[in-house]
């Protein structure tokens, strides 16, 4: 078991007993269960960085090369597309008895046994299930000198817990991988929204925190008690976490390391919060992203997490539409803009084509510039996606006369229907009406 020490990578295989985890999370909190089922990419990112330093030491990254999800398609078919979208091999396990028993457990065991003999030597087997029937499997994995990481929700058999190499703590998974990823649909509305907080949410040059961070006046106002050597170690720890992670690092993960390994005090050395503490440390070039509970991002390596105040406004104004739009966005990549933003975007696009004709690259660039001038939050990639969708949907932007905004919106509705169908998202009369409302097409304009 020394290969990962030489390569700096841990090769992992992930197996998800969907029915087991979903039903147990459902007993705790319906929203937790739906977050797990509808957003596997989020908790996958968390798993990729979970406990690496504690298990393997410094400078190691986890690569999850095999992803399998075992799911009852009769009961949970609505969640199947999300796992397909997240590069899982979804194994349909319908009920085989009158009592609802499926074949998920035997499929999972056979796949694990095959992986033990796979030409790629998997160092880890990550099993998301609390089913104690897998205890012999864990023992067999151990006999092959591989590690097993297990997540179980609720009661866990002592024998099952003892057989695994590392048990993923349920409370960590819930608080760090699930609860922090609810910002699109469950932002805490009890939190007061003052002008200062709205301003604070915008990314800043250093850690996304107040521009005065790091100054003597700021530290004095926060009553920071932090020796120089401790400051250096904290900065190094944060930078190392960001360097080791292939994705943005959530603040709860940073908090865990600083508390366990650097004796961070409950009041964060007088700063009051981890976010405030990072504001007085020079952790550049890292920046802060305000999604969920917050992330530290390396702009050169990490994709900035989703989440902003405009999405909050969309969700609050159109709750039913937002829920559908978020689902369609996750499965098809349709830009998650509000109806008002789409209306503005189609107006800008129609005006640009009418004035300057259509050229895919030039039009996209000019529309992006106009959107920036008019405050429409559509970037180049989103505009290119919409142009491609319009052409695919049957619109000919180069035709005479140039299409107007209503024609563009209607065409996008038609293509969006096909995209949703390809992604196994059910589209009926209600969903078509929501698409028209979303893109401000037809009577919904």
Secondary structure as GFF3:
##gff-version 3
##sequence-region A 1 445
A	DSSP	alpha_helix	3	7	.	.	.	ID=ss1
A	DSSP	beta_strand	9	17	.	.	.	ID=ss2
A	DSSP	alpha_helix	18	28	.	.	.	ID=ss3
A	DSSP	alpha_helix	30	38	.	.	.	ID=ss4
A	DSSP	alpha_helix	40	49	.	.	.	ID=ss5
A	DSSP	alpha_helix	52	56	.	.	.	ID=ss6
A	DSSP	beta_strand	61	71	.	.	.	ID=ss7
A	DSSP	alpha_helix	73	85	.	.	.	ID=ss8
A	DSSP	beta_strand	89	92	.	.	.	ID=ss9
A	DSSP	alpha_helix	104	116	.	.	.	ID=ss10
A	DSSP	beta_strand	124	128	.	.	.	ID=ss11
A	DSSP	three_ten_helix	132	134	.	.	.	ID=ss12
A	DSSP	alpha_helix	135	143	.	.	.	ID=ss13
A	DSSP	beta_strand	147	151	.	.	.	ID=ss14
A	DSSP	alpha_helix	158	163	.	.	.	ID=ss15
A	DSSP	beta_strand	166	168	.	.	.	ID=ss16
A	DSSP	alpha_helix	170	172	.	.	.	ID=ss17
A	DSSP	pi_helix	173	178	.	.	.	ID=ss18
A	DSSP	three_ten_helix	179	181	.	.	.	ID=ss19
A	DSSP	alpha_helix	183	186	.	.	.	ID=ss20
A	DSSP	alpha_helix	195	200	.	.	.	ID=ss21
A	DSSP	alpha_helix	216	222	.	.	.	ID=ss22
A	DSSP	alpha_helix	228	244	.	.	.	ID=ss23
A	DSSP	beta_strand	249	250	.	.	.	ID=ss24
A	DSSP	alpha_helix	251	261	.	.	.	ID=ss25
A	DSSP	alpha_helix	274	279	.	.	.	ID=ss26
A	DSSP	beta_strand	286	289	.	.	.	ID=ss27
A	DSSP	beta_strand	295	298	.	.	.	ID=ss28
A	DSSP	alpha_helix	309	317	.	.	.	ID=ss29
A	DSSP	alpha_helix	319	332	.	.	.	ID=ss30
A	DSSP	alpha_helix	339	356	.	.	.	ID=ss31
A	DSSP	alpha_helix	360	374	.	.	.	ID=ss32
A	DSSP	alpha_helix	380	392	.	.	.	ID=ss33
A	DSSP	alpha_helix	405	422	.	.	.	ID=ss34
A	DSSP	alpha_helix	429	438	.	.	.	ID=ss35
A	DSSP	three_ten_helix	442	444	.	.	.	ID=ss36
###
